[in-house]
């Protein structure tokens, strides 16, 4: 199977399954032998087609009779071809068209149906090549919702929501930034080494890393560094990332653990802990001392967390399987701090997970908001006076962030917000909101969108 056939298989799976891109692509790599270059092409094609799906369909529809009904296979084949023509500079147009036609007709080549299909695919893609980049989208000044939704490839309901909340300039900037491929960020295991030492070690392997401007433990690998490394030999990037002195984690997520001031705590509870990024960070910041209890809803998730803890030497972690929206949380009464890194829409991570935009609805986000509030409500009654509760998400939506916290504070007046500036004094301007919350955006800070609030219980009432 060549890279385009593997990519098509992945896109077909995603057309009728609710799996994530990463799991589908990883599964395909497990079935088919592909080298580093082919893997990069498969990733680029699958993630790119999903990211630009709405724009690609709009462009293609300009050259297809509206009465003609495409099946899922041929729609995805045309998307693959259009994506290469409109977004991949490194592939000549004639090669992209030829390979796409071959993809559509390989099993029909000798039949009249095969010749007809080849002619159709070729004609549509030739039109895209000639005119696709010059088509006029709905005017921004007349219809900003449809202009942004089509030209930058987002659901209409999301664009409407962001325009109402933030306005045109913010929405354009956020959507453009969220369509970029995010650099790989690493957290340095401070128990074993220093950031400068890891930089030198990676450099010796052919990888250039730079210090994060936001996270004291963070390193950033630009995409070109990863590509160059993949091309150097038999050793893969995955091998390097299995080292115990680094952990893949976005810079914005690294701020959350520090917000708990874990070095001052003897007991911390992480109530939504898997896969373990923040849990292992907390363990390192605690110096592997004291007790860190990690909880999640399934044995499978806890198993993955335990594996990650073993890899990076997080030895003070105890694990529990529990649904924390429902169970008695009596065991957290002795905790100095509790982290709720809540399940959320994930709209802050669109650079890494472009499929999220198509897999969520307003109703689902509202339901998530209710679940997030219930997580806080269930934990709040057990936290001791003086105890800390940090609430975080990887969302940019107020209904999952500030609105959840404000509702919580209204119903639980014994809690107060502590200004994040006191605990994250070195973050760049704009990362901390006037209310004292952490809020990052990809277009403003160059990291994933994330939110965090530090709450202290000040009384027993």
C-alpha positions in Angstrom: 0.0 0.0 0.0 1.4 3.4 -1.0 0.9 6.5 1.2 -2.1 7.7 -0.7 -3.9 4.4 -0.4 -3.2 4.3 3.3 -4.5 7.8 3.7 -7.7 7.0 1.8 -8.3 4.0 4.0 -7.9 6.2 7.1 -10.3 8.8 5.7 -12.9 6.1 4.9 -12.6 4.8 8.4 -13.1 8.3 9.8 -16.1 8.8 7.5 -18.1 6.2 9.4 -16.4 5.8 12.8 -16.2 8.0 15.8 -12.5 7.3 16.4 -9.8 10.0 16.6 -7.4 10.7 13.8 -4.4 9.6 15.8 -5.9 6.2 16.7 -6.9 5.5 13.0 -3.5 6.5 11.6 -1.6 4.6 14.2 -3.8 1.5 13.5 -3.0 1.8 9.8 0.7 2.1 10.5 0.4 -1.1 12.5 -1.0 -2.9 9.5 1.2 -1.6 6.7 4.9 -1.2 6.5 5.8 2.4 5.8 9.0 4.3 6.0 9.6 7.7 7.6 8.8 9.6 4.4 5.7 7.7 3.7 4.5 8.1 7.2 4.9 11.9 7.1 2.9 11.9 3.8 0.1 9.8 5.3 0.0 12.1 8.3 0.0 15.2 6.2 -2.7 13.9 3.9 -5.1 12.6 6.6 -4.7 15.5 9.0 -4.8 18.0 6.1 -7.9 16.7 4.5 -9.8 16.6 7.8 -8.5 20.1 8.7 -9.5 21.6 5.4 -12.6 19.4 4.7 -15.2 22.1 4.4 -13.1 24.4 2.2 -12.2 21.4 0.0 -15.8 20.4 -0.4 -16.9 24.0 -1.2 -14.2 24.2 -3.9 -15.0 20.8 -5.4 -18.7 21.6 -5.5 -18.0 24.5 -7.8 -17.0 22.0 -10.5 -19.5 19.2 -9.8 -23.1 19.2 -11.0 -25.2 19.5 -7.8 -27.5 16.7 -9.0 -24.5 14.3 -9.0 -24.3 12.4 -5.8 -20.8 11.4 -4.8 -20.3 8.3 -2.6 -18.0 8.6 0.4 -15.1 6.9 -1.4 -15.0 9.2 -4.4 -15.6 12.3 -2.2 -12.6 11.4 -0.1 -10.5 10.7 -3.2 -11.4 14.1 -4.6 -10.6 15.7 -1.3 -7.2 14.1 -1.3 -6.5 15.4 -4.8 -7.8 18.9 -4.0 -5.8 19.1 -0.8 -2.6 18.3 -2.6 -3.3 20.9 -5.3 -4.4 23.7 -2.9 -2.2 23.1 0.2 0.9 21.0 -0.6 3.6 23.0 -2.4 6.0 20.1 -2.6 3.9 17.9 -4.9 3.7 18.9 -8.6 0.1 19.3 -9.8 0.5 16.7 -12.6 1.7 14.1 -10.1 -1.1 14.9 -7.6 -3.7 14.6 -10.3 -2.2 11.4 -11.8 -1.9 9.6 -8.5 -5.4 10.6 -7.5 -6.9 9.3 -10.7 -4.9 6.0 -10.2 -6.3 5.8 -6.6 -9.9 6.0 -8.0 -9.5 3.6 -10.8 -6.9 1.0 -10.0 -9.5 -1.8 -9.5 -11.6 -0.6 -12.5 -8.9 0.3 -15.0 -9.9 -2.1 -17.8 -13.7 -1.4 -17.6 -15.8 1.3 -19.2 -16.8 2.3 -15.7 -13.1 2.8 -14.9 -12.5 5.0 -17.9 -15.6 7.1 -17.0 -14.4 7.5 -13.4 -10.9 8.4 -14.5 -12.3 11.1 -16.8 -14.5 12.5 -14.1 -11.8 12.7 -11.4 -9.3 14.1 -13.9 -11.7 16.8 -15.1 -12.7 18.0 -11.7 -9.1 18.1 -10.5 -7.9 19.9 -13.6 -10.6 22.5 -12.9 -9.4 22.8 -9.3 -5.8 23.2 -10.6 -6.8 26.1 -12.9 -9.4 27.9 -10.9 -9.5 26.6 -7.3 -7.1 29.1 -5.7 -8.9 32.1 -7.3 -12.5 31.3 -6.4 -14.3 34.1 -4.5 -15.6 33.1 -1.1 -18.6 34.9 0.4 -17.4 38.4 1.1 -16.1 39.0 4.7 -17.8 42.3 5.1 -21.2 41.0 4.0 -21.2 37.6 5.5 -18.3 37.1 8.0 -19.7 33.8 9.3 -19.8 32.0 6.0 -16.6 33.6 4.8 -14.6 32.4 7.7 -16.4 29.0 8.0 -15.7 28.2 4.3 -12.4 29.8 3.6 -10.8 28.5 6.9 -12.9 25.3 7.1 -14.9 25.4 10.3 -18.5 24.5 11.3 -20.9 27.5 10.9 -22.2 27.2 14.5 -18.7 27.5 15.9 -17.9 30.6 13.8 -21.2 32.2 14.9 -20.3 31.6 18.5 -16.8 32.9 18.3 -17.9 36.0 16.4 -20.5 36.8 19.1 -18.0 36.3 21.9 -14.8 37.8 20.4 -15.6 39.6 17.1 -14.2 39.3 13.6 -10.5 40.1 14.1 -10.1 37.6 17.0 -12.0 34.9 15.2 -9.9 35.2 12.0 -6.7 35.2 14.0 -7.7 32.2 16.1 -8.9 30.2 13.1 -5.8 30.8 11.1 -3.5 29.9 14.0 -5.6 26.8 14.8 -5.1 25.6 11.2 -1.3 25.6 11.6 0.6 22.5 12.5 1.7 22.8 16.1 5.3 22.3 17.0 6.2 19.4 19.3 6.7 20.5 22.9 8.6 18.5 25.5 8.6 18.8 29.3 12.0 18.1 30.9 12.0 15.7 33.9 13.5 18.0 36.5 14.3 15.1 38.8 16.8 13.7 36.4 18.3 16.6 34.4 18.1 20.3 33.4 16.6 21.8 30.3 20.0 22.9 28.9 21.4 19.3 29.2 18.4 17.9 27.3 18.9 20.6 24.6 22.5 19.5 24.2 21.5 15.8 24.1 18.9 16.3 21.5 21.3 18.4 19.4 23.8 15.5 19.4 21.0 13.4 17.9 20.3 16.0 15.2 17.3 17.7 16.8 17.3 21.5 17.5 15.2 22.4 20.5 14.6 25.9 22.0 13.5 26.8 25.5 9.8 27.6 26.0 9.0 31.2 26.6 6.0 30.3 28.8 6.9 27.1 30.7 10.1 26.8 32.8 10.3 23.0 32.1 9.4 23.3 28.4 11.3 22.7 25.2 9.9 23.3 21.7 10.9 21.3 18.6 10.0 23.0 15.4 8.5 20.8 12.7 11.5 21.2 10.4 13.7 19.8 13.2 11.5 16.8 13.5 11.4 16.2 9.7 15.2 16.5 9.4 15.6 14.0 12.3 13.2 11.5 10.8 15.3 11.6 7.6 18.7 11.0 9.2 18.6 7.2 9.7 17.0 4.2 11.3 16.4 5.8 14.7 13.0 7.2 14.8 11.6 10.2 16.7 9.5 7.8 18.7 12.6 6.2 20.1 13.9 9.5 21.3 10.6 10.4 22.9 10.6 7.2 24.9 13.4 8.6 27.1 12.7 8.9 30.8 14.0 12.5 31.0 11.4 14.0 28.7 7.6 13.9 28.3 5.5 15.2 25.4 3.2 17.9 26.6 2.0 21.3 25.4 3.5 24.3 27.1 0.1 25.5 28.2 -0.5 22.3 30.1 2.8 22.7 31.9 1.4 25.8 33.7 -1.4 23.9 35.3 0.7 21.7 37.6 2.8 24.7 38.8 -0.4 26.5 39.7 -1.0 24.0 42.5 2.4 25.0 44.1 3.1 21.2 44.5 6.4 21.7 46.3 4.5 23.0 49.3 2.0 20.0 49.4 2.3 16.7 51.3 -0.8 15.2 49.6 -2.3 16.0 46.2 -5.2 14.4 44.4 -5.5 14.4 40.6 -9.2 13.5 39.9 -9.1 13.2 36.1 -5.5 12.0 35.8 -5.1 9.9 32.6 -3.0 9.7 30.6 -0.7 11.2 33.2 0.9 14.4 31.8 0.0 16.6 34.7 0.3 13.7 37.2 3.9 13.0 36.3 4.7 16.7 36.3 3.2 17.1 39.8 5.3 14.1 41.0 8.5 15.7 39.7 7.6 19.1 41.2 7.0 17.3 44.5 10.4 15.7 44.3 8.7 12.3 44.4 7.9 13.0 48.1 4.6 12.9 49.9 1.6 11.3 48.3 0.0 11.9 44.9 -3.3 10.1 44.3 -4.3 9.7 40.6 -7.9 8.9 39.8 -9.7 8.1 36.5 -12.8 6.5 35.3 -11.5 3.2 33.8 -8.9 0.6 34.5 -7.6 1.1 30.9 -7.0 4.8 31.5 -5.3 4.1 34.8 -3.1 1.4 33.2 -1.9 3.9 30.6 -1.2 6.4 33.4 0.8 3.8 35.4 2.8 3.0 32.4 3.7 6.7 31.9 4.6 7.0 35.6 7.0 4.1 35.4 8.7 5.5 32.3 9.5 8.9 33.8 10.1 7.7 37.4 7.1 9.2 39.1 7.3 7.0 42.2 5.0 8.7 44.7 1.8 8.1 42.7 -1.1 5.9 44.0 -3.9 5.1 41.6 -7.6 4.6 41.9 -10.4 3.7 39.4 -13.5 5.8 40.1 -16.1 8.0 38.4 -15.6 11.1 40.4 -18.9 12.7 39.4 -20.7 9.9 41.4 -18.5 8.3 44.1 -17.9 9.4 47.6 -14.7 11.4 47.7 -14.1 11.1 51.4 -10.4 10.2 50.8 -9.6 13.7 49.5 -10.3 15.4 52.9 -6.7 15.2 53.9 -5.4 16.6 50.6 -3.6 19.9 50.5 -4.5 20.4 46.9 -6.9 18.8 44.3 -6.6 19.1 40.5 -9.6 18.7 38.3 -8.3 18.7 34.7 -11.8 18.3 33.3 -13.0 16.5 30.2 -13.8 19.3 27.7 -14.5 20.1 24.1 -10.7 20.4 23.4 -11.2 23.4 21.1 -7.9 24.9 22.4 -6.1 21.9 20.7 -7.4 22.2 17.2 -3.8 22.5 15.8 -3.2 19.0 17.0 -6.7 17.5 16.7 -8.4 19.1 13.7 -11.2 16.5 13.7 -12.6 17.9 17.0 -14.3 20.8 15.1 -16.5 18.3 13.2 -17.2 16.0 16.1 -18.7 18.4 18.6 -22.1 20.2 18.7 -23.3 23.1 20.8 -25.5 20.7 22.7 -22.5 18.5 23.6 -20.5 21.5 24.8 -23.3 22.6 27.0 -23.5 19.0 28.4 -19.8 19.1 29.1 -20.2 22.4 30.9 -22.8 20.7 33.2 -20.5 17.7 33.8 -17.6 20.1 34.6 -19.7 21.9 37.2 -20.7 18.6 38.7 -17.0 17.6 39.0 -16.3 20.7 41.0 -19.4 20.4 43.1 -18.7 16.8 44.1 -15.1 17.6 45.1 -15.8 20.9 46.8 -17.6 19.5 49.9 -14.7 17.3 50.8 -11.8 19.7 50.5 -10.5 20.9 53.9 -10.5 24.6 54.9 -7.3 26.2 53.4 -7.2 23.5 50.8 -6.6 24.3 47.1 -8.8 23.3 44.2 -7.4 23.9 40.7 -9.8 23.6 37.8 -8.4 23.4 34.2 -9.5 22.6 30.7 -7.9 22.6 27.2 -10.9 24.6 26.0 -11.3 28.3 25.0 -15.1 28.3 25.5 -16.3 30.6 28.3 -19.2 28.2 29.0 -16.6 25.6 29.9 -14.2 28.0 31.7 -15.2 31.3 33.4 -18.9 30.5 33.4 -18.3 27.2 35.2 -16.1 28.8 37.8 -18.5 31.7 38.4 -21.4 29.4 38.8 -19.4 27.3 41.3 -18.4 30.4 43.3 -22.0 31.5 43.5 -23.1 28.1 44.9 -20.0 27.6 47.1 -19.2 31.0 48.6 -16.7 29.4 51.0 -14.2 29.4 48.0 -12.3 32.3 46.6 -10.2 32.8 43.5 -6.4 33.2 44.0 -4.7 35.3 41.4 -2.5 33.0 39.2 0.1 35.8 38.9 1.3 34.9 42.4 2.1 31.4 41.4 3.2 31.9 37.8 5.2 35.2 38.0 7.3 34.7 34.9 4.6 34.0 32.3 4.4 36.6 29.4 1.8 39.4 29.5 -1.7 38.3 28.6 -1.5 34.8 29.9 -3.2 35.7 33.1 -6.6 37.4 32.8 -7.8 40.4 34.9 -9.8 37.9 37.0 -6.6 36.0 37.8 -7.3 33.0 35.6 -4.8 31.4 33.2 -6.1 31.6 29.6 -3.9 30.9 26.6 -4.7 31.1 22.9 -2.6 29.8 19.9 -2.7 33.1 18.0 -1.7 35.2 21.0 0.8 33.0 22.9 1.9 30.4 20.3 0.6 27.5 22.5 -2.6 25.5 22.8 -5.7 27.1 24.1 -6.1 26.3 27.8 -7.7 27.6 31.0 -7.0 27.2 34.7 -8.4 28.7 37.9 -6.9 28.3 41.4 -9.5 28.3 44.1 -9.0 28.2 47.9 -11.5 27.0 50.5 -11.4 29.8 53.1 -14.1 28.6 55.5 -16.2 25.6 56.5 -19.5 27.3 55.6 
